[in-house]
């Protein structure tokens, strides 16, 4: 009986995978194929997984990144996609102003429920340019938000690349403003209270913590 059930499971898995073609997440096809799985085939996202920290005399910033595989997206076309998602902790002059690190552990149904989520791999000819990078440098482009933001339009991008140095694992980040606040919440009627993000824009070097 067990062998019959095992055989049926194998057959069923084969049928499901046949109906869900696995495509490279960097393909030009994205996201045109119904029910496809856009996979991080070259494991580019893996190098950013973990907790990374920046510290200076007045502030400490932690970012924690987790890879969410085969995340289901339902829109004009339904498809699955690998994402890198992230959350942050921000301490300024000893005061904790943001701490959403644990949110990466939850399996949300909407990718925008995470403060950061990946757009995908980009090269150096795309905004924001990295003037010190070789031409073919591969970078991770992420949508940036903060838990307290209630403005429908306020936006930023968080672009990062690995920059290990003398055996120390590091990430270099370009955190840039992209969209002004609209003054409205997500219902497009209620006035918003957020006029800007708490963590200052700029370039950061993060060191691997764990």
C-alpha positions, -999 to +999 in steps of 0.1 A: +000+000+000+028+024+009+046+017-024+014+025-043+009+058-024+046+067-030+042+060-067+010+082-068+028+110-051+057+109-076+032+109-105+013+138-090+045+158-084+055+152-120+021+165-132+023+196-110+058+205-121+049+199-158+021+225-153+046+248-135+075+254-159+107+265-141+123+296-157+153+317-149+142+347-129+164+369-151+147+358-183+130+383-206+099+362-203+092+374-168+063+375-159+046+364-191+040+327-186+009+317-166+017+295-135+055+296-142+081+295-114+107+322-119+136+307-100+169+322-088+187+295-108+222+308-102+216+313-065+225+350-068+202+359-039+219+335-014+250+357-010+229+384+008+211+361+033+218+368+069+221+397+093+243+426+084+252+457+105+264+492+101+276+513+131+290+547+137+292+571+167+255+578+168+236+550+151+235+513+146+215+498+116+208+461+112+193+445+081+182+409+081+176+392+047+159+359+040+152+341+007+116+332+001+114+305-025+085+299-049+064+328-035+030+329-051+019+360-069-017+365-080-023+393-105-031+395-143-010+364-145-005+339-117+031+328-111+057+318-085+089+337-079+119+336-056+124+368-035+149+382-012+131+400+016+144+421+044+137+439+077+156+464+098+166+476+132+176+512+137+191+526+169+200+563+172+218+577+203+207+545+222+170+549+212+154+520+192+134+538+165+127+508+143+128+470+150+110+448+125+137+421+123+113+393+133+090+400+104+112+381+079+103+349+098+066+352+088+051+338+056+030+367+044+006+363+014+017+397+000+053+404-008+047+441+001+041+430+037+079+429+040+098+462+044+123+453+017+118+429-012+138+422-043+132+436-078+161+414-091+196+415-104+208+447-121+240+459-137+259+491-134+243+510-163+211+512-143+202+538-116+218+543-092+251+541-109+281+528-090+310+549-101+336+526-084+322+494-098+335+475-129+311+476-158+296+441-154+291+443-116+260+424-105+239+442-079+207+434-060+179+460-064+153+460-037+121+481-030+125+499+004+098+507+029+095+511+067+069+496+090+055+530+101+050+544+066+014+552+058+019+571+026+008+554-006+036+570-028+067+575-006+094+552-019+131+543-021+154+518-036+180+497-018+207+486-041+235+463-028+265+443-038+290+421-021+323+438-013+343+414+009+376+428+022+405+409+039+383+379+047+355+401+062+321+396+045+307+430+036+278+445+016+280+480+000+246+497-002+232+526-022+200+536-004+183+563-025+151+583-026+128+575-056+093+587-049+079+617-030+050+613-005+015+620-019+000+631+014-025+602+011-029+568+027-036+536+007-073+544+004-064+576-015-087+596+008-072+597+043-043+621+048-010+604+055+013+612+084+046+600+069+067+626+051+100+607+049+118+576+060+135+574+094+168+558+083+189+585+065+195+581+027+231+574+017+258+548+010+264+522+037+289+494+042+274+465+062+294+438+079+281+402+082+269+396+118+254+362+115 
